[in-house]
Amino acid sequence: MTDVQRVEIELAEDSPGASRRVEIEYCTQCRWLPRAAWLAQELLTTFEAELTELALKPGTGGVFVVRVGDEVVWDRREQGFPEPTAVKRAVRDRVAPGKTLGHSER
């Protein structure tokens, strides 16, 4: 068994049925790739051991949506542009409920 297979098995055993994939869908017409990439970097830095994948998905029509698995945790149309701390809390609550966000939670 390779190290990658071992990690995948351990993650699957830690949280049966829980998705550890985050997707950030952003509007290419609005040129929001830098904003999406910055948020992706923030999430990958905070949840480097907890996430199995983080995807940037190009979209159109003013979309800026963050999903954990199939669940929308942030939608710009309903909530405005997110502060990174708000998205980190939403992701944390789904992938690592016991994790502290340190100074971000103050």
C-alpha positions as CSV (number, residue, x, y, z in Angstrom):
1,M,0.0,0.0,0.0
2,T,1.4,3.4,-1.0
3,D,1.4,6.4,1.3
4,V,-1.3,8.1,-0.8
5,Q,-3.6,5.1,-0.5
6,R,-3.0,5.0,3.2
7,V,-3.9,8.7,3.6
8,E,-7.0,8.2,1.5
9,I,-8.1,5.2,3.6
10,E,-7.4,7.1,6.9
11,L,-9.4,10.1,5.8
12,A,-12.3,7.9,4.7
13,E,-12.3,6.2,8.1
14,D,-12.2,9.5,10.0
15,S,-15.4,10.8,8.5
16,P,-17.6,8.4,6.8
17,G,-19.8,10.1,4.2
18,A,-18.3,13.6,4.9
19,S,-16.9,15.4,2.0
20,R,-13.5,17.1,2.3
21,R,-13.6,18.7,-1.1
22,V,-14.0,22.4,-1.5
23,E,-15.0,24.1,-4.7
24,I,-14.9,27.8,-5.4
25,E,-16.9,28.8,-8.5
26,Y,-16.0,32.3,-9.8
27,C,-17.1,34.5,-12.6
28,T,-14.6,34.7,-15.4
29,Q,-16.4,37.7,-17.1
30,C,-16.0,39.6,-13.8
31,R,-12.3,38.7,-13.6
32,W,-12.7,37.2,-10.1
33,L,-10.0,34.5,-10.5
34,P,-7.5,36.4,-8.3
35,R,-10.1,36.7,-5.5
36,A,-11.0,33.0,-5.8
37,A,-7.3,32.0,-5.9
38,W,-6.6,34.1,-2.8
39,L,-9.5,32.5,-0.9
40,A,-8.3,29.0,-2.1
41,Q,-4.8,29.8,-0.7
42,E,-6.3,30.9,2.6
43,L,-8.4,27.7,2.9
44,L,-5.5,25.4,1.9
45,T,-3.2,27.0,4.4
46,T,-5.8,26.7,7.2
47,F,-7.0,23.2,6.4
48,E,-3.9,21.7,4.8
49,A,-4.4,18.3,6.6
50,E,-8.2,18.3,6.5
51,L,-9.0,18.9,2.8
52,T,-8.6,16.2,0.2
53,E,-9.2,18.6,-2.7
54,L,-9.8,22.2,-3.5
55,A,-11.1,23.1,-7.0
56,L,-11.5,26.4,-8.8
57,K,-14.4,26.3,-11.2
58,P,-14.8,29.0,-13.8
59,G,-18.3,30.3,-14.2
60,T,-20.2,33.3,-15.6
61,G,-23.0,35.7,-14.7
62,G,-21.5,37.1,-11.5
63,V,-21.2,33.8,-9.7
64,F,-19.0,33.4,-6.6
65,V,-20.0,30.3,-4.7
66,V,-18.1,28.2,-2.2
67,R,-19.2,24.6,-1.8
68,V,-18.1,21.8,0.6
69,G,-19.0,18.7,-1.3
70,D,-22.4,19.5,-2.8
71,E,-23.4,21.9,-0.1
72,V,-23.3,25.7,-0.8
73,V,-21.6,27.3,2.2
74,W,-21.3,30.8,0.7
75,D,-23.1,32.5,-2.2
76,R,-22.1,36.0,-3.2
77,R,-25.6,36.7,-4.5
78,E,-27.2,36.1,-1.1
79,Q,-24.4,37.1,1.3
80,G,-22.1,39.4,-0.6
81,F,-18.3,38.9,-1.0
82,P,-17.1,36.8,2.0
83,E,-14.5,37.7,4.5
84,P,-12.0,34.8,4.7
85,T,-12.8,34.2,8.4
86,A,-16.5,33.6,7.6
87,V,-15.7,31.1,4.9
88,K,-13.1,29.4,7.1
89,R,-15.7,29.0,9.8
90,A,-18.3,27.5,7.4
91,V,-15.7,25.1,6.0
92,R,-14.3,24.2,9.4
93,D,-17.9,23.4,10.7
94,R,-18.2,20.8,7.9
95,V,-14.7,19.3,7.7
96,A,-13.0,19.8,11.1
97,P,-15.6,20.8,13.7
98,G,-13.1,20.6,16.6
99,K,-10.4,22.7,14.9
100,T,-9.7,26.1,16.3
101,L,-9.1,28.9,13.8
102,G,-6.7,30.7,16.2
103,H,-6.5,34.5,15.9
104,S,-9.2,34.4,13.1
105,E,-11.9,33.6,15.7
106,R,-11.2,36.5,17.9
